[in-house]
């Protein structure tokens, strides 16, 4: 029986044909028309005024922080339960990440704890919509405005997910997306900055292109870097965008299948998810013997992946003296089940059968 991977990228003949046409067309490969078209489609889909694509989700966060003029001496409040790219981008910009716990209902940053963590050095807050879920970002925005703080959204896992009528990533001053291989659409690597602020968009575009006053013009009025995309990625991204609505719908169907087939399994918990607003990226469950279930599924040829460790427990940050109980509890119990858009109903049933078998042993 074929193995079921926890996640797989999904590229088809359409991407291959489009790449061949582009490579035979005499394009310059670096970012140009295909990149602009990919940005246009992303902005139209999300409702953002501007979309600036760059090399990765991590660099999109870094670029946004630099565009917001955040750097050495500044503090940025970050949730403790997130992919390590979130605080790493703060460090890359030269600022210091300050961690707070998350809310149990959504696994999003705890807004009350954000308020308590603000100091005179605080310049920004990063909201991470983990797995496409969000809490009251409007309230967080009001808190930030009241303290004259910038709000940045890490929406790397949230393409196709909304808070009320607004696409995640478009509510803060700037928001960031990711197109790494596990994401619902992928360009191999890549990320994007979303904003509705014209001046911030201009600044971000300059910083990602060496600080040039205009493209191809070697006059620089600000410090910048080479964070540019490529048209090869743009070609792939355009074809992936054409498939996005179907994939988002399929993610919701897969989530519903897991909920239905694991209903009544004593010991398996889900985070409540409103599928009218959320397209789950990964299918996460929570249980006491997470590692035991992962080993059982592995023996059945089924992949899984533990939810991120809390950042303060990561050796890279060495903050084990701190305690964030909600992050610690959900991290230690969280397991991502197979989540690829191309999973069949039968494969989901096989995974659920393996989970049920574990709990009945």
C-alpha positions in Angstrom: 0.0 0.0 0.0 1.4 3.4 -1.0 2.6 5.7 1.8 0.6 8.8 2.6 2.8 11.8 3.1 2.0 14.5 5.7 2.2 17.1 3.0 3.3 17.3 -0.7 3.6 20.1 -3.1 1.3 19.9 -6.1 2.6 20.8 -9.6 1.0 19.6 -12.8 1.4 19.7 -16.6 0.1 23.3 -16.6 3.1 24.6 -14.7 5.5 22.5 -16.9 4.0 23.8 -20.1 3.9 27.4 -18.9 7.6 27.2 -17.9 8.6 25.8 -21.2 6.7 28.6 -23.1 8.4 31.2 -20.9 11.9 29.7 -21.2 11.6 29.6 -25.0 10.2 33.2 -25.1 13.5 35.0 -24.4 12.5 36.2 -21.0 15.2 37.6 -18.7 14.2 35.2 -15.9 14.6 37.8 -13.1 11.4 39.5 -11.9 9.5 41.4 -14.6 6.1 40.9 -16.3 5.3 37.4 -14.9 6.2 38.6 -11.4 3.9 41.7 -11.9 1.1 39.4 -13.0 1.5 37.1 -10.0 1.4 40.2 -7.7 -1.7 41.5 -9.4 -3.5 38.2 -9.0 -2.6 38.0 -5.3 -3.6 41.6 -4.7 -6.9 41.0 -6.4 -7.6 37.8 -4.5 -6.8 39.2 -1.1 -8.2 42.7 -1.7 -4.9 44.3 -0.8 -4.0 47.6 -2.3 -0.4 46.5 -3.0 1.4 43.1 -3.2 5.2 42.9 -3.2 6.6 39.4 -3.8 10.0 38.4 -2.5 12.3 35.5 -1.9 10.6 33.8 1.1 8.0 34.2 3.9 10.9 35.0 6.3 12.2 37.7 4.0 8.7 39.1 3.5 8.4 39.6 7.3 11.9 41.1 7.4 11.1 43.4 4.5 7.9 44.6 6.2 9.8 45.3 9.4 12.4 47.3 7.5 9.8 49.2 5.6 8.2 50.1 9.0 11.6 51.4 10.1 12.0 48.8 12.9 15.5 47.8 13.8 18.1 47.9 16.5 16.9 49.1 20.0 13.3 48.2 19.1 11.1 45.5 20.6 8.5 43.5 18.7 5.9 41.4 20.5 5.5 37.9 19.0 3.5 34.9 20.0 5.4 32.0 21.6 3.6 29.4 19.5 4.6 30.0 15.9 7.1 28.9 13.3 10.6 30.1 14.2 10.7 32.3 11.1 8.5 34.9 12.9 11.0 35.8 15.6 13.9 35.1 13.4 12.7 37.9 11.0 12.6 40.3 13.9 16.2 39.4 14.7 17.2 39.7 11.1 15.8 43.3 11.1 18.0 44.0 14.1 15.2 44.2 16.7 14.4 42.1 19.7 11.4 39.7 19.8 9.4 39.7 23.0 7.3 36.6 23.5 3.8 36.3 24.9 1.5 33.3 25.2 -1.4 32.5 22.9 -5.2 32.0 23.5 -6.4 28.5 23.9 -9.5 29.0 21.7 -7.6 30.1 18.5 -3.9 29.6 19.3 -3.4 33.3 18.3 -1.5 35.8 20.3 -3.2 36.6 23.7 -4.2 40.3 23.3 -4.4 40.9 27.1 -0.8 39.6 27.4 0.2 41.9 24.6 -1.1 44.9 26.5 0.9 43.8 29.6 4.1 43.3 27.5 4.3 46.8 26.0 7.3 48.9 27.1 8.8 52.2 26.0 10.9 50.2 23.5 8.0 48.4 21.9 7.5 49.4 18.3 5.3 46.6 16.8 3.2 43.5 17.4 3.2 40.5 15.0 -0.1 38.7 14.8 0.3 35.1 13.6 -2.9 33.6 12.2 -1.8 30.0 12.9 -3.4 27.5 10.5 -5.6 30.2 9.0 -7.4 31.0 12.3 -7.7 34.4 13.8 -8.9 36.0 16.9 -10.1 39.6 17.4 -7.5 41.4 15.2 -9.7 44.5 15.3 -9.2 44.7 19.0 -5.5 44.1 18.6 -5.4 46.9 16.0 -7.1 49.3 18.4 -4.6 48.3 21.1 -1.7 49.0 18.8 -3.2 52.3 17.7 -3.6 53.3 21.3 0.1 52.7 22.0 1.3 54.1 18.7 2.5 50.6 17.6 2.7 49.0 14.2 0.7 45.9 13.6 2.2 43.3 11.3 0.4 40.1 10.3 2.2 36.9 9.7 -0.4 35.3 7.4 2.0 32.7 6.0 -0.5 29.9 6.7 -3.6 31.9 5.8 -4.0 32.4 2.1 -7.7 32.1 1.6 -8.7 32.8 5.2 -10.6 35.8 6.5 -11.4 37.7 9.6 -14.9 39.0 9.1 -14.9 40.5 5.5 -11.1 41.1 5.4 -8.6 38.7 4.1 -5.9 37.9 6.7 -2.8 39.9 6.0 -4.7 43.0 5.0 -5.9 44.3 8.4 -2.5 45.3 9.9 -0.2 48.0 8.5 1.4 45.2 6.5 0.8 41.4 6.2 3.0 38.6 4.9 2.3 35.4 2.9 4.5 32.4 2.1 4.8 30.1 -0.9 7.2 27.4 0.4 6.5 23.8 -0.7 4.0 22.9 2.1 1.7 25.9 1.4 -1.6 25.7 -0.4 0.1 27.2 -3.5 3.9 27.1 -3.9 6.6 28.7 -6.0 9.3 26.5 -4.5 10.2 29.4 -2.2 8.8 32.8 -2.1 6.8 35.2 0.0 4.7 38.4 -0.3 4.1 41.6 1.5 0.5 43.0 1.5 -0.4 46.6 2.4 -3.0 49.2 1.7 -0.5 52.0 2.5 0.9 53.6 -0.7 4.0 55.0 1.0 4.8 51.7 2.7 4.5 49.9 -0.6 6.9 52.3 -2.3 9.4 51.9 0.6 9.2 48.1 0.5 9.8 48.0 -3.2 12.8 50.2 -2.9 14.3 48.2 0.0 13.9 44.9 -1.8 15.8 46.3 -4.9 19.0 47.7 -3.3 17.3 51.0 -2.3 17.2 52.1 -5.9 15.2 55.3 -6.7 13.8 53.3 -9.7 14.3 50.0 -11.4 17.6 49.6 -13.3 18.8 53.0 -12.1 21.9 52.8 -9.9 21.1 55.8 -7.7 20.2 54.9 -4.1 18.5 57.2 -1.6 18.1 54.5 1.1 19.8 51.3 2.2 18.3 48.3 0.4 19.0 44.6 -0.4 18.4 42.1 -3.1 15.1 40.4 -2.0 13.8 40.1 -5.6 11.6 37.3 -7.0 12.1 35.7 -10.4 9.8 35.4 -13.4 10.3 31.7 -13.3 8.6 31.6 -9.9 6.0 34.1 -11.3 5.1 31.7 -14.1 4.6 28.9 -11.6 2.7 31.2 -9.2 0.2 32.3 -11.9 -0.6 28.7 -12.7 -1.0 27.9 -9.0 -3.3 30.9 -8.5 -5.6 29.5 -11.2 -6.0 26.3 -9.0 -6.3 28.2 -5.7 -10.1 28.3 -5.3 -10.5 24.5 -5.8 -7.6 23.8 -3.4 -9.1 26.0 -0.7 -12.4 24.3 -1.0 -10.7 20.9 -0.9 -8.8 21.8 2.3 -12.2 22.6 3.9 -13.6 19.3 2.7 -10.7 17.4 4.1 -11.0 19.1 7.4 -14.7 18.2 7.5 -13.9 14.6 6.7 -11.4 14.4 9.6 -13.9 15.9 12.0 -16.6 13.5 10.9 -14.6 10.3 10.8 -12.8 11.1 14.2 -16.0 12.2 16.0 -16.5 10.2 19.1 -12.9 9.1 19.4 -12.2 9.7 23.1 -9.0 11.6 23.5 -8.8 13.4 20.2 -9.5 17.1 20.3 -9.8 19.8 17.6 -9.5 23.5 17.7 -12.9 25.0 16.6 -12.6 26.2 13.1 -15.2 28.3 11.2 -15.0 26.9 7.6 -16.9 29.9 6.3 -13.9 32.0 7.1 -11.0 29.6 7.5 -9.3 27.4 5.0 -7.1 25.2 7.2 -3.5 24.8 6.0 -2.7 21.7 8.1 -5.2 19.3 9.7 -4.3 19.5 13.4 -5.4 17.3 16.3 -4.5 17.4 20.0 -4.1 14.4 22.3 -2.1 13.3 25.3 0.1 10.6 23.6 1.0 12.6 20.5 4.3 10.8 19.9 2.8 7.4 20.4 0.2 8.1 17.7 2.8 9.5 15.3 4.9 6.3 15.7 1.8 4.1 15.2 0.8 6.0 12.0 4.4 5.8 10.7 4.2 2.0 11.0 1.1 2.1 8.9 2.9 4.2 6.2 1.2 7.4 7.2 3.1 10.6 7.7 2.5 13.2 10.4 4.3 16.1 12.0 4.4 17.5 15.5 3.1 21.0 16.0 5.9 23.6 16.5 7.8 23.6 19.8 7.3 26.8 21.8 9.9 29.3 20.8 11.1 29.9 24.3 12.0 26.2 24.5 14.0 26.3 21.3 17.8 26.1 22.0 18.3 28.9 19.5 16.5 31.3 21.9 17.4 29.7 25.2 14.6 31.1 27.3 13.6 28.0 29.2 13.3 30.0 32.4 10.1 31.5 31.0 6.7 29.8 31.0 3.9 30.1 28.5 1.4 27.4 29.6 -1.0 27.5 26.7 1.8 27.3 24.1 3.4 24.5 26.0 0.2 22.5 26.4 -0.9 22.7 22.8 2.6 22.2 21.4 3.2 19.1 23.4 -0.2 17.6 22.4 -0.4 18.8 18.8 0.0 16.6 15.7 -0.5 17.5 12.1 -2.1 14.7 10.1 -1.8 14.3 6.3 -3.0 17.6 4.8 -2.2 17.7 1.1 -4.9 19.1 -1.2 -4.6 16.1 -3.4 -5.6 13.6 -0.6 -8.5 11.4 -1.7 -11.5 10.6 0.6 -10.2 7.1 0.8 -6.8 8.2 2.0 -8.4 10.4 4.7 -10.5 7.3 5.7 -7.3 5.3 5.9 -5.6 7.9 8.2 -8.7 8.1 10.4 -8.8 4.3 10.6 -5.2 4.3 11.8 -6.1 6.9 14.5 -9.1 4.9 15.7 -6.9 1.7 15.8 -4.4 3.5 18.0 -7.1 4.5 20.5 -8.8 1.1 20.5 -5.6 -0.8 21.3 
